[in-house]
Amino acid sequence: MAPRTLVAGLGLVLLACVGGLAALREKPLVATGATRPPPPAGQGERSGLRAGPTERGFLGVVTSDESVDLATRFEGRVESVRVQVGSEVHKGDVVATLDAKTRQQALAIAEAELLSRKAEQQMAELSLEEAGEKLKRREAPGQLSTGAISEEELSAARYEHRMASAKLEMTRSQVREREARVAQLRQEVEETTLRAPFDGVVAGRFAHPGALVQAGQAIVHLLHRGTPQVRFAIPAAQEHHLSVGSPVRVEVPERGVVLGGRVAQVAPEVDVASLMIFALAELEAQGTPLPAGTVVRVSAVAGQEHSARE
């Protein structure tokens, strides 16, 4: 009797579970996608911007109008790095220095060799002047006819003059070679000091004092303090929404603000890999600058798309 009761109980539990699953399947699915909350009151109205048909906008990122990796042209050891990430610099400010002792010594040797070659050049000039005066005396009228000199002496004087002239040209070429070497070493010594090419802010620091860096290795990444820009991608099918000069609405989700801008560049071709057209927009002046890398949404301003298509 007990086994029958147990089996009956298990059957009832199984039927209850099956019935519950059937009831869940019959329930209509409830939409889970909630509408986006509207922006804070007055935020869009203050800028006078309303999104057009491309309401969601094109994904973009804030970039600097100019950036550069400050690197050395040759291998060396870092002597000092005078900036940190976030430091503001002005054009010509020293950002980092490399150990220049070896190149300074090489420069001193090259300068001494240059002085030696210049002295040899002066001696060659004097030798040429002496040979020229001797030849002039030998070629004077009557010297050969009166027997004061022989043909052999006259030929030797001419040969000596040519040799002095050739020696002078050789010393001049050696002086030019040493001057080029000195100029090269002076440039290398100067390039051991890395200077900011423009006013900007340090976005990256990749080496520390004492580190050995290779030729072309970046030490500091610098962003220009200019007009902020937004680089964004437009689907090829929606390319007609924007053109150069079109006003755009730039939404910054992280900060909950909306900015204005204007399209500055549009690529003339579709990127084959992404099937997108890349464009660049310049942002209007703002109080607090957006850091490079901030993700934004770019959309056409309502009422401007028709003119863009035209």
LINLINUR-V795138 format. One record per backbone hydrogen bond with DSSP energy under -1.0 kcal/mol. NH is the residue of the N-H (numbers start at 1). CO is the residue of the C=O. E is the energy in kcal/mol with one decimal. If there is no record, write none. Layout:
nh=(NH | NH)
co=(CO | CO)
e=(E | E)
//
This chain:
nh=(5 | 6 | 7 | 8 | 9 | 10 | 11 | 12 | 13 | 14 | 15 | 16 | 17 | 18 | 19 | 20 | 21 | 22 | 23 | 24 | 25 | 26 | 43 | 46 | 49 | 52 | 55 | 58 | 60 | 61 | 62 | 63 | 68 | 70 | 76 | 78 | 79 | 80 | 82 | 86 | 87 | 89 | 92 | 93 | 95 | 96 | 97 | 98 | 99 | 104 | 105 | 106 | 107 | 108 | 109 | 110 | 111 | 112 | 113 | 114 | 115 | 116 | 117 | 118 | 119 | 120 | 121 | 122 | 123 | 124 | 125 | 126 | 127 | 128 | 129 | 130 | 131 | 132 | 133 | 134 | 135 | 136 | 137 | 138 | 139 | 140 | 143 | 146 | 148 | 149 | 154 | 155 | 156 | 157 | 158 | 159 | 160 | 161 | 162 | 163 | 164 | 165 | 166 | 167 | 168 | 169 | 170 | 171 | 172 | 173 | 174 | 175 | 176 | 177 | 178 | 179 | 180 | 181 | 182 | 183 | 184 | 185 | 186 | 187 | 188 | 189 | 190 | 191 | 193 | 194 | 196 | 200 | 201 | 202 | 203 | 204 | 206 | 210 | 211 | 213 | 216 | 217 | 219 | 220 | 221 | 222 | 223 | 224 | 225 | 226 | 229 | 230 | 231 | 232 | 233 | 234 | 236 | 238 | 239 | 241 | 242 | 245 | 246 | 248 | 249 | 250 | 251 | 252 | 256 | 257 | 259 | 261 | 262 | 263 | 264 | 265 | 267 | 271 | 275 | 277 | 279 | 280 | 281 | 282 | 283 | 284 | 293 | 294 | 296 | 297 | 298 | 299 | 301 | 302 | 304 | 308 | 309 | 310)
co=(1 | 2 | 3 | 4 | 5 | 6 | 7 | 8 | 9 | 10 | 11 | 12 | 13 | 14 | 15 | 16 | 17 | 18 | 19 | 20 | 21 | 22 | 40 | 42 | 44 | 300 | 53 | 298 | 296 | 231 | 294 | 229 | 222 | 220 | 213 | 211 | 97 | 97 | 95 | 202 | 84 | 200 | 196 | 90 | 194 | 194 | 80 | 192 | 77 | 100 | 101 | 102 | 103 | 104 | 105 | 106 | 107 | 108 | 109 | 110 | 111 | 112 | 113 | 114 | 115 | 116 | 117 | 118 | 119 | 120 | 121 | 122 | 123 | 124 | 125 | 126 | 127 | 128 | 129 | 130 | 131 | 132 | 133 | 134 | 135 | 137 | 140 | 142 | 143 | 143 | 150 | 151 | 152 | 153 | 154 | 155 | 156 | 157 | 158 | 159 | 160 | 161 | 162 | 163 | 164 | 165 | 166 | 167 | 168 | 169 | 170 | 171 | 172 | 173 | 174 | 175 | 176 | 177 | 178 | 179 | 180 | 181 | 182 | 183 | 184 | 185 | 186 | 187 | 190 | 96 | 93 | 89 | 223 | 87 | 221 | 221 | 219 | 78 | 208 | 76 | 72 | 214 | 70 | 70 | 204 | 68 | 201 | 66 | 199 | 224 | 63 | 281 | 61 | 279 | 59 | 277 | 275 | 235 | 236 | 238 | 239 | 263 | 243 | 261 | 299 | 259 | 297 | 257 | 252 | 252 | 250 | 248 | 282 | 246 | 280 | 280 | 278 | 276 | 271 | 234 | 232 | 265 | 230 | 262 | 228 | 260 | 62 | 291 | 60 | 251 | 58 | 249 | 247 | 50 | 301 | 304 | 305 | 306)
e=(-2.0 | -2.2 | -2.5 | -2.3 | -2.1 | -2.3 | -2.0 | -2.0 | -2.1 | -2.2 | -2.3 | -2.2 | -2.0 | -2.2 | -2.4 | -2.1 | -2.1 | -2.1 | -2.0 | -2.0 | -2.0 | -1.4 | -2.3 | -2.0 | -1.4 | -2.1 | -2.1 | -4.6 | -2.4 | -2.1 | -2.4 | -2.9 | -2.3 | -3.1 | -2.0 | -3.0 | -2.5 | -1.8 | -2.4 | -2.8 | -2.4 | -2.6 | -3.1 | -2.4 | -3.4 | -1.3 | -2.6 | -2.7 | -3.0 | -2.4 | -2.3 | -2.2 | -2.1 | -2.1 | -2.1 | -2.4 | -2.5 | -1.8 | -2.3 | -2.1 | -2.0 | -2.0 | -2.4 | -2.2 | -1.9 | -2.1 | -2.1 | -2.0 | -2.1 | -2.4 | -2.3 | -2.1 | -2.4 | -2.3 | -2.1 | -2.6 | -2.6 | -2.3 | -2.1 | -2.3 | -2.4 | -2.2 | -1.9 | -2.3 | -2.1 | -1.1 | -1.7 | -2.1 | -1.5 | -1.5 | -1.9 | -2.5 | -2.3 | -2.0 | -2.0 | -2.3 | -2.4 | -1.8 | -2.1 | -2.4 | -2.1 | -2.0 | -2.3 | -2.3 | -1.8 | -1.9 | -2.1 | -2.4 | -2.2 | -2.1 | -2.0 | -2.1 | -2.3 | -2.2 | -2.3 | -2.4 | -2.2 | -2.0 | -2.5 | -2.4 | -2.3 | -2.3 | -2.5 | -2.0 | -2.2 | -2.6 | -2.2 | -2.3 | -1.5 | -3.0 | -2.3 | -2.2 | -2.3 | -2.6 | -2.8 | -1.5 | -2.8 | -3.3 | -2.2 | -2.9 | -3.5 | -2.0 | -3.0 | -1.3 | -2.7 | -3.0 | -2.7 | -3.1 | -1.9 | -1.5 | -2.1 | -2.8 | -2.6 | -2.1 | -1.5 | -3.1 | -1.4 | -1.8 | -1.2 | -1.8 | -1.1 | -2.5 | -2.3 | -2.2 | -3.3 | -3.2 | -3.0 | -2.9 | -1.8 | -1.3 | -3.5 | -1.5 | -1.9 | -2.7 | -3.1 | -2.2 | -2.8 | -3.3 | -2.4 | -3.1 | -2.8 | -2.7 | -2.5 | -2.6 | -2.3 | -2.4 | -3.2 | -1.6 | -2.2 | -2.3 | -3.0 | -2.1 | -1.3 | -2.9 | -2.0 | -1.6 | -2.2 | -1.6)
//
